[in-house]
């Protein structure tokens, strides 16, 4: 699958594999693992939680 086909599918459906727009963070973390220690969170500091 190319990046363009992935983006087109996302534009059509709002989904990337099991992830979809508007899903709760807890559900996304269940699929992807915890959002820490994501590099963006290290940059933004300890007040930020989850995936950026």
Buried (B, 14 or more C-beta within 10 A) or exposed (E): EEEEEEEEBBEEEEEEEEEEEEBEEEEBBEEEEEBEEBEEBEEEEEEBEEBE
